């Protein structure tokens, strides 16, 4: 998602009542009730200031080293947060493109991330400098080819990068990069423009790609055989058009697809669609928060964390493989589209961009600025 400061401000103003004219201000919204909203879900334990402007995208973690890495999408930077220190310890600036999907590789102490200039790079976990660059199909800076999501197979050291090509273009692909050799080793055509949510089987044999393209009123899930490097099945995502994120319960053969419904960040409700990965059958479709950007499954608790951009994080519970329910919603922040559940630490990290907060009496100039920050939540049974 390409986002610039002016556009970000405009999007933020969409959420601000009375910001588009001098009409009578609407009634004040009811106050948030954090104890009701958060009890038994997640508890906010820390807030860490971040140095970024505009959107941030996905996160990755070094559990042993207690470091969190945040892609500063709008800033073209990688932000490193020391979890022991509770503060930012480094920021790598001036990357060649907008970073979006990072993975930390403990065996080499590297952070691999895609960049908006159609490359993948390795950043040293010691010096935090770019040490390797791999150009994807079409070369660096190729027109209408934007890496936007991905999956990683640690056993085979393969990064699968999802390439978005824009509306009306069917050249989207999954690019395969060998991180050991720092080399492009393959490309799988998706016959669509928007490969969104990507989830890989622990076996490394299958990749599920939720396509954001809406065809005949529906989006589709493509099943990729990674040994054949080909799409072997395509199933409709009934009840959840415009998907953008996914999570996987490999044991019970369930895929959780997060949909933006209308495709934008500001629309409510979003949808959580549960699919059977053996048959492609839709098991359940539930209302959720808007602007899905992360869907993560925690096998130990049976919870599904659905990170949206409309100010809340939705928490679902797997009652059994065929039944799911919404436990509740946790307040986060405007356009806080990115988050990471770390099961080893039993903590959820949500990156909130700098944004406006409307204040009474809700006129065009009645607001304060909330600076970018990282919200640290702990698990509550």
C-alpha positions as CSV (number, residue, x, y, z in Angstrom):
1,X,0.0,0.0,0.0
2,X,1.7,3.2,-1.1
3,X,1.0,5.9,1.4
4,X,2.4,9.4,1.6
5,X,2.1,11.9,4.5
6,X,-0.6,14.0,2.8
7,X,-2.6,10.9,2.0
8,X,-2.2,9.6,5.5
9,X,-3.5,12.9,6.9
10,X,-6.4,12.7,4.5
11,X,-7.2,9.1,5.6
12,X,-7.0,10.1,9.2
13,X,-9.4,13.0,8.7
14,X,-11.9,10.5,7.4
15,X,-12.2,9.2,10.9
16,X,-12.6,12.6,12.4
17,X,-16.3,13.8,12.7
18,X,-16.9,17.3,11.5
19,X,-13.6,17.6,9.7
20,X,-15.1,18.2,6.2
21,X,-17.3,21.2,6.8
22,X,-19.0,23.4,9.3
23,X,-22.1,21.2,9.9
24,X,-23.3,20.7,13.4
25,X,-21.0,18.3,15.2
26,X,-22.4,14.9,15.9
27,X,-23.0,13.6,19.4
28,X,-19.9,12.8,21.3
29,X,-19.0,9.1,21.0
30,X,-19.4,6.9,24.1
31,X,-16.2,6.6,26.1
32,X,-14.1,3.5,25.7
33,X,-14.4,1.0,28.6
34,X,-11.0,-0.7,28.6
35,X,-11.8,-3.0,31.5
36,X,-14.9,-4.3,29.7
37,X,-13.1,-4.4,26.4
38,X,-9.9,-5.9,27.4
39,X,-10.6,-8.1,30.4
40,X,-9.6,-11.7,29.7
41,X,-8.0,-10.8,26.4
42,X,-4.9,-8.6,26.4
43,X,-3.5,-6.1,29.0
44,X,-1.5,-3.1,27.9
45,X,1.7,-3.1,29.9
46,X,4.0,-0.7,28.0
47,X,4.0,2.0,25.4
48,X,7.3,2.7,23.5
49,X,7.8,5.9,21.4
50,X,8.7,5.3,17.8
51,X,10.6,7.7,15.5
52,X,8.5,7.2,12.3
53,X,6.1,9.2,10.2
54,X,3.2,7.6,8.3
55,X,2.4,3.9,7.8
56,X,4.4,1.1,9.4
57,X,3.9,-2.4,8.0
58,X,4.8,-5.9,9.3
59,X,7.0,-6.9,12.2
60,X,9.4,-9.7,13.0
61,X,11.1,-10.7,16.2
62,X,14.4,-12.0,17.5
63,X,13.2,-13.9,20.6
64,X,16.6,-14.9,22.0
65,X,18.1,-11.4,21.5
66,X,14.9,-9.7,22.7
67,X,14.6,-7.4,19.6
68,X,11.6,-6.4,17.6
69,X,12.0,-5.2,14.0
70,X,9.4,-2.9,12.5
71,X,9.3,-1.9,8.8
72,X,8.8,1.9,8.5
73,X,6.9,1.6,5.2
74,X,6.4,5.3,4.6
75,X,9.9,6.3,5.9
76,X,11.8,3.6,4.0
77,X,13.4,2.5,7.3
78,X,13.8,-0.5,9.6
79,X,13.2,0.3,13.3
80,X,14.8,-1.9,15.9
81,X,13.2,-2.0,19.4
82,X,15.1,-3.4,22.3
83,X,12.5,-5.3,24.3
84,X,14.7,-5.5,27.4
85,X,15.5,-1.8,27.2
86,X,12.0,-0.8,26.3
87,X,13.1,1.6,23.7
88,X,14.3,2.1,20.1
89,X,17.9,1.1,19.8
90,X,18.5,1.7,16.1
91,X,16.9,2.9,12.9
92,X,18.2,1.9,9.5
93,X,17.2,4.7,7.1
94,X,17.3,5.4,3.4
95,X,16.4,1.9,2.2
96,X,15.9,1.6,-1.6
97,X,12.2,1.2,-1.4
98,X,9.3,0.9,1.0
99,X,9.9,-2.2,3.2
100,X,6.8,-4.3,4.1
101,X,7.4,-8.0,5.1
102,X,10.4,-8.7,7.2
103,X,11.7,-12.1,8.6
104,X,14.4,-12.5,11.2
105,X,16.8,-15.4,10.5
106,X,18.4,-16.5,13.7
107,X,20.9,-18.9,12.1
108,X,22.5,-16.0,10.2
109,X,21.5,-13.1,12.4
110,X,19.9,-11.3,9.4
111,X,16.7,-9.5,8.8
112,X,15.4,-10.2,5.3
113,X,12.7,-7.8,3.9
114,X,11.1,-6.9,0.6
115,X,11.4,-3.4,-0.7
116,X,9.1,-1.4,-3.0
117,X,11.7,-1.2,-5.7
118,X,11.2,-4.9,-6.6
119,X,14.1,-6.2,-4.5
120,X,14.7,-8.3,-1.4
121,X,17.5,-7.3,1.0
122,X,19.4,-8.8,3.9
123,X,20.1,-6.4,6.8
124,X,22.8,-7.4,9.3
125,X,21.6,-8.0,12.8
126,X,24.9,-6.8,14.1
127,X,25.6,-3.6,12.0
128,X,22.0,-3.1,10.8
129,X,23.4,-2.3,7.4
130,X,22.2,-3.8,4.1
131,X,24.6,-6.6,3.2
132,X,22.8,-8.4,0.3
133,X,20.4,-7.3,-2.4
134,X,18.4,-9.6,-4.7
135,X,16.6,-8.2,-7.7
136,X,13.2,-9.9,-8.4
137,X,11.8,-10.7,-11.9
138,X,11.9,-7.6,-14.0
139,X,14.8,-6.1,-12.1
140,X,15.1,-3.3,-9.6
141,X,12.5,-0.6,-10.1
142,X,10.4,-2.6,-12.5
143,X,7.1,-0.7,-13.2
144,X,4.0,-2.0,-11.6
145,X,5.7,-4.7,-9.6
146,X,5.5,-4.1,-5.8
147,X,6.4,-6.7,-3.2
148,X,3.7,-6.5,-0.5
149,X,3.6,-9.6,1.5
150,X,5.4,-13.0,1.8
151,X,6.1,-16.2,3.6
152,X,9.4,-17.9,4.8
153,X,10.4,-21.5,4.9
154,X,13.3,-21.8,7.4
155,X,14.1,-25.4,6.6
156,X,14.8,-24.6,3.0
157,X,15.9,-21.0,3.5
158,X,13.4,-19.8,0.9
159,X,11.6,-16.4,1.0
160,X,8.3,-16.4,-1.0
161,X,7.6,-12.8,-1.9
162,X,4.1,-11.8,-3.1
163,X,4.2,-9.3,-6.0
164,X,1.3,-6.9,-6.5
165,X,0.9,-5.4,-10.0
166,X,-2.1,-3.1,-9.8
167,X,-5.7,-3.2,-10.9
168,X,-6.3,-4.7,-14.3
169,X,-2.9,-6.3,-14.5
170,X,-2.7,-10.1,-14.1
171,X,1.1,-10.3,-13.8
172,X,1.1,-10.8,-10.0
173,X,3.5,-13.5,-8.9
174,X,5.3,-15.3,-6.0
175,X,9.0,-14.7,-6.3
176,X,11.3,-17.4,-4.7
177,X,14.6,-16.2,-3.2
178,X,17.2,-18.5,-1.7
179,X,18.4,-16.5,1.3
180,X,21.5,-18.7,1.8
181,X,22.7,-18.0,-1.8
182,X,21.1,-14.6,-1.9
183,X,19.7,-15.5,-5.3
184,X,16.3,-15.5,-7.2
185,X,15.6,-19.2,-7.9
186,X,12.0,-19.1,-9.3
187,X,8.8,-17.3,-10.0
188,X,5.2,-18.6,-9.8
189,X,2.5,-16.8,-11.9
190,X,-0.7,-16.0,-10.0
191,X,-2.9,-14.9,-12.9
192,X,-4.1,-11.9,-10.9
193,X,-2.9,-8.5,-9.6
194,X,-3.1,-8.8,-5.9
195,X,-1.7,-11.8,-4.1
196,X,-2.4,-10.7,-0.5
197,X,-2.4,-13.0,2.5
198,X,0.3,-15.7,2.3
199,X,0.5,-18.7,4.7
200,X,2.9,-21.6,4.3
201,X,2.5,-25.1,5.6
202,X,5.2,-26.1,8.2
203,X,6.1,-28.9,5.9
204,X,7.1,-26.3,3.3
205,X,5.1,-28.2,0.6
206,X,2.1,-25.8,0.3
207,X,1.6,-22.1,0.1
208,X,-1.9,-20.5,0.4
209,X,-2.4,-17.2,-1.3
210,X,-5.5,-15.2,-0.7
211,X,-6.0,-13.1,-3.9
212,X,-7.3,-9.6,-3.4
213,X,-8.7,-9.5,-6.9
214,X,-12.5,-9.6,-7.0
215,X,-13.8,-11.6,-9.9
216,X,-17.5,-12.1,-10.4
217,X,-18.2,-10.7,-6.9
218,X,-15.8,-13.1,-5.1
219,X,-12.1,-13.4,-4.3
220,X,-10.2,-16.6,-4.4
221,X,-7.7,-18.6,-2.6
222,X,-4.9,-20.2,-4.6
223,X,-3.2,-23.3,-3.4
224,X,0.5,-23.5,-4.6
225,X,2.4,-26.8,-4.7
226,X,5.9,-25.6,-3.7
227,X,7.6,-28.7,-5.0
228,X,5.9,-28.3,-8.5
229,X,6.0,-24.5,-8.1
230,X,2.6,-24.3,-9.6
231,X,-1.0,-23.4,-8.6
232,X,-2.8,-26.7,-8.1
233,X,-6.2,-25.5,-6.8
234,X,-8.3,-22.3,-6.6
235,X,-11.3,-21.9,-4.2
236,X,-13.8,-19.1,-3.8
237,X,-13.5,-17.1,-0.5
238,X,-17.3,-17.0,0.0
239,X,-18.3,-14.2,2.4
240,X,-15.0,-12.3,2.4
241,X,-14.2,-10.4,-0.7
242,X,-10.9,-8.3,-1.0
243,X,-8.8,-10.5,1.4
244,X,-5.4,-9.1,2.5
245,X,-4.1,-11.3,5.3
246,X,-4.2,-14.9,6.5
247,X,-3.2,-17.2,9.3
248,X,-2.9,-21.0,9.5
249,X,-3.9,-23.8,11.9
250,X,-1.9,-26.6,10.2
251,X,-2.9,-29.3,12.7
252,X,-6.7,-28.9,12.1
253,X,-6.3,-27.9,8.4
254,X,-7.9,-24.5,8.8
255,X,-6.9,-21.2,7.1
256,X,-8.1,-17.9,8.6
257,X,-8.5,-15.2,5.9
258,X,-8.8,-11.6,6.9
259,X,-10.8,-9.5,4.4
260,X,-11.2,-5.7,4.0
261,X,-14.5,-6.3,2.2
262,X,-14.5,-3.0,0.2
263,X,-10.7,-3.1,-0.1
264,X,-9.9,0.0,1.9
265,X,-8.5,0.7,5.4
266,X,-11.5,2.6,6.7
267,X,-14.5,0.3,6.1
268,X,-16.3,-1.6,8.8
269,X,-17.0,-4.5,9.2
270,X,-14.1,-6.6,8.0
271,X,-14.5,-10.4,7.7
272,X,-12.8,-13.4,9.2
273,X,-13.3,-16.3,6.9
274,X,-12.4,-19.8,8.1
275,X,-11.6,-22.3,5.3
276,X,-10.8,-26.1,5.2
277,X,-7.4,-26.4,3.5
278,X,-8.2,-30.0,2.4
279,X,-11.4,-29.2,0.6
280,X,-11.6,-25.4,0.1
281,X,-14.9,-25.4,1.9
282,X,-15.8,-22.2,3.9
283,X,-16.5,-23.3,7.4
284,X,-17.5,-19.9,8.9
285,X,-17.5,-16.2,8.0
286,X,-17.6,-13.7,11.0
287,X,-17.7,-9.9,11.2
288,X,-14.5,-8.3,12.4
289,X,-12.8,-5.0,12.5
290,X,-12.0,-3.2,9.3
291,X,-8.8,-2.9,7.3
292,X,-7.4,-6.4,7.9
293,X,-3.6,-6.4,7.7
294,X,-2.6,-9.3,10.0
295,X,-4.3,-12.5,11.0
296,X,-2.3,-14.7,13.4
297,X,-3.3,-18.0,15.1
298,X,-2.0,-19.1,18.5
299,X,-2.2,-22.9,18.7
300,X,-1.6,-23.0,22.5
301,X,-4.7,-20.9,23.3
302,X,-6.8,-21.4,20.2
303,X,-7.0,-17.6,19.7
304,X,-7.0,-15.8,16.4
305,X,-5.7,-12.3,16.5
306,X,-7.1,-10.0,13.7
307,X,-5.3,-6.7,13.4
308,X,-7.2,-4.0,11.6
309,X,-6.8,-0.3,10.8
310,X,-9.9,1.1,12.4
311,X,-8.7,1.4,15.9
312,X,-9.2,-2.0,17.4
313,X,-7.7,-5.5,17.5
314,X,-10.3,-8.3,17.3
315,X,-9.7,-11.5,19.3
316,X,-11.5,-14.7,18.2
317,X,-11.6,-18.2,19.8
318,X,-11.5,-21.6,18.2
319,X,-14.1,-23.5,20.1
320,X,-13.4,-26.5,17.9
321,X,-12.2,-26.7,14.2
322,X,-15.7,-26.0,12.9
323,X,-16.8,-23.3,15.5
324,X,-15.4,-19.9,16.1
325,X,-16.5,-16.9,18.1
326,X,-15.5,-13.3,18.8
327,X,-14.1,-12.9,22.3
328,X,-13.8,-9.1,22.1
329,X,-12.0,-6.1,20.8
330,X,-8.9,-4.4,22.2
331,X,-8.4,-0.6,21.6
332,X,-5.2,0.2,19.7
333,X,-5.0,3.4,17.5
334,X,-6.1,5.0,14.3
335,X,-4.5,3.1,11.3
336,X,-2.6,0.8,13.6
337,X,-2.6,-1.8,10.8
338,X,0.4,-3.9,11.9
339,X,1.0,-6.2,14.8
340,X,2.8,-9.4,15.9
341,X,1.8,-12.1,18.4
342,X,4.9,-13.7,19.9
343,X,3.9,-17.0,21.6
344,X,7.2,-17.5,23.3
345,X,6.7,-14.2,25.2
346,X,2.9,-14.3,25.3
347,X,2.9,-10.8,24.1
348,X,1.2,-8.9,21.3
349,X,3.0,-5.9,19.7
350,X,1.0,-3.2,17.8
351,X,2.7,-0.4,15.9
352,X,0.6,2.8,15.9
353,X,1.5,5.6,13.4
354,X,1.4,9.3,14.3
355,X,-2.3,10.4,14.0
356,X,-4.9,13.0,15.0
357,X,-7.2,12.5,17.9
358,X,-10.5,14.5,17.8
359,X,-11.4,16.4,21.0
360,X,-14.6,18.1,22.1
361,X,-16.5,20.1,20.8
362,X,-15.4,18.1,17.6
363,X,-14.9,21.0,15.2
364,X,-12.5,21.1,12.3
365,X,-9.6,22.3,14.5
366,X,-10.4,20.5,17.7
367,X,-7.8,17.8,17.8
368,X,-4.5,16.7,19.3
369,X,-1.6,14.8,17.7
370,X,-0.7,11.4,19.1
371,X,2.9,10.5,18.2
372,X,3.9,7.1,16.8
373,X,4.3,4.4,19.4
374,X,4.5,0.7,20.0
375,X,1.8,-0.8,22.2
376,X,2.9,-3.9,24.2
377,X,0.2,-6.2,25.4
378,X,0.4,-9.3,27.6
379,X,-1.8,-12.3,27.4
380,X,-4.6,-12.5,29.9
381,X,-6.2,-16.0,30.4
